[in-house]
């Protein structure tokens, strides 16, 4: 008997079970042959036993064993005892039993899915009470964070406007001092020198304020990134 004849005989013997169970059993033993390889086909047939024995094991695993199945099993055991030594029969029977048990385990009807364990009522109550009690603290913390953010941005924009306005004022003052210094130069050289010196000082101070304005402006992107990071951290934890 080759694999094709073996599977056809097994299919005929399993005709009295449901089509889905029959298909699962045939697929299982086909895979069993495929795993062993074509060169081990006869060895697999010896290990599994006769198609009648395999069919009996499948039906027994499905809870469909009948009186006719018992008679077929007895006849199969008698013929097997007559055709092979006892030790070899025991080995084949053990292998067949393992194969049938494996099929039965793989095809057991799944138990009803366990219901998702819900949280106990007392735990939910504690969580709600904790949130209610902690809500003032959480609200105060959020207000503090927003106050800090607003203060930082207010400081940045205040410095930006202050340094920028100071730079413009100093430039205007330096320009006026320079013009007046050149105007009074023919009349009083000392006053003209004082005015020109004051203009130079104002121009230098204006340059310094302009540099500070640029530096403060460079902190705006960093402050925005820090605020976004803090916002994500707060609401991720929440």
KAUR-V889534 format. One record per residue. RES is the residue in one letter. NEAR is the number of other ideal C-beta (glycine too) atoms within 10 Angstrom. Layout:
BEGIN
res->(RES	RES)
near->(NEAR	NEAR)
END
This chain:
BEGIN
res->(X	X	X	X	X	X	X	X	X	X	X	X	X	X	X	X	X	X	X	X	X	X	X	X	X	X	X	X	X	X	X	X	X	X	X	X	X	X	X	X	X	X	X	X	X	X	X	X	X	X	X	X	X	X	X	X	X	X	X	X	X	X	X	X	X	X	X	X	X	X	X	X	X	X	X	X	X	X	X	X	X	X	X	X	X	X	X	X	X	X	X	X	X	X	X	X	X	X	X	X	X	X	X	X	X	X	X	X	X	X	X	X	X	X	X	X	X	X	X	X	X	X	X	X	X	X	X	X	X	X	X	X	X	X	X	X	X	X	X	X	X	X	X	X	X	X	X	X	X	X	X	X	X	X	X	X	X	X	X	X	X	X	X	X	X	X	X	X	X	X	X	X	X	X	X	X	X	X	X	X	X	X	X	X	X	X	X	X	X	X	X	X	X	X	X	X	X	X	X	X	X	X	X	X	X	X	X	X	X	X	X	X	X	X	X	X	X	X	X	X	X	X	X	X	X	X	X	X	X	X	X	X	X	X	X	X	X	X)
near->(12	9	17	9	11	20	15	12	16	21	16	11	21	22	9	13	17	11	9	9	16	19	13	16	25	15	10	15	21	13	10	16	17	10	9	16	10	8	7	13	16	13	11	18	20	15	18	21	22	23	22	18	22	24	26	22	23	26	19	15	20	20	7	14	15	11	7	9	18	12	10	17	18	10	12	17	16	10	12	17	11	8	9	14	9	9	8	12	16	11	14	19	15	11	15	19	13	11	20	21	12	13	20	14	9	11	15	10	7	5	6	6	6	6	6	5	6	8	8	9	8	8	10	11	10	11	11	10	10	10	10	9	9	11	10	9	9	12	10	10	12	13	10	10	15	11	10	12	15	10	10	14	14	10	13	16	14	11	16	18	12	14	20	17	12	17	20	14	14	21	17	12	17	21	14	14	20	17	13	17	20	13	11	17	14	8	8	11	11	8	13	17	13	15	21	19	12	17	21	14	14	20	17	12	17	20	14	14	20	17	12	17	20	13	12	19	15	9	15	13	9	10	15	11	10	13	16	10	10	13	12	10	11	13	9	7	6	7)
END
